[in-house]
Amino acid sequence: MSNPPFFHEASGSVHFWVTIDGTLVGASIGKETLHYCYRSTAIDDQPLETYQLHAQELDAAVRRRVAGGSVEPVMLRDYDLHEAVGKGIE
């Protein structure tokens, strides 16, 4: 069983874990990245709520980063999220 995601006030990031090949991999994403990528027009968005609404996409981004050689803890950036959207568009 994985640990529940949580918002870490001091770092301004949501911390979460993704199971990859039976191992929990720690990851995080900043509240600014969540806001910019998912709720840029919102005024009162909550980082943990936004994370939960997009958890599957964020987990997939962590898996891509680990497959590409990233090691724990994985810090997701804007590029990690936009990369998936831009693939296949030419």
N, C-alpha and C positions, 0 to 999 in steps of 0.2 A: 504494500500500500504506500502511496506517495504522500508527501507532506502537503498540506494545503497552501495555496499561494497566499502571499501577504504583501501589504504595502509597507516598505521600510522608509519611514519619514526622513531619517537622517541622510539617506542617499537619494531620496526622491525616486525610488524604483520599486517596481513590483518584482518580487523574488518568487520563482516557481521552479518546479522540477519536471523533467520529461524522462520517461522510461525509454531507453534505447538499448536494445539487445539485453534486456533484463536488468539493466543498471540505471539507477536514478542519476540524471545529470542536472546539476544546478544551473539555473539561468536567471537573467533579469532583463528588464526593459524599463527605461526611464519614463517618467510621467509625461515629459515633453514629447517623446517619440510616440507614445500612445495617443496623445492629444493630436499631434500633427498628422499622423497617419490615419486615424479613425474618427476623430471628433473635432476637427479643426474649427468648426463653426459654433461649437458648444461653449458655454460660459462656465457652467458648473459641473463639468464632467469629472468623474471620480476614476482614478487610475485602476483600482482593483476591479471595478465594475466593467470598465472598458476591456481590461485583460480577459475577464470571464466571458464576455461576449465574443471574443476573437481567439479564445484559447487554442482551438484546433489549428488555426493558421499560424499562431505563434509557436506552437509545438513543432509544426512542420518546418518553420524557419530555423529552430534550434537543431532539428535533425539534419537539415542541409548544411548548417555550419559545422556540426560535428563530422559529417561525412566529408567535408572539405578540409578537415584537419584541426578544427578548433578544439581546445581543451577546456574543461570545466574551470571556473564558471564562465558560461557563455553570456556575453552582454549583447543583446540585439540592438541593432541600429536601424535608422530609416532605410538604408540601402538593403538590409536583409529582408525587409517587408516589400519594398517596391520591386526588388529583383524578380520575385515570383509573378507579379502582375505584368511586368514587361517582357517576360519570356514568350517567344513565339510571335511577337509583334515586330514586323519589319516594314 
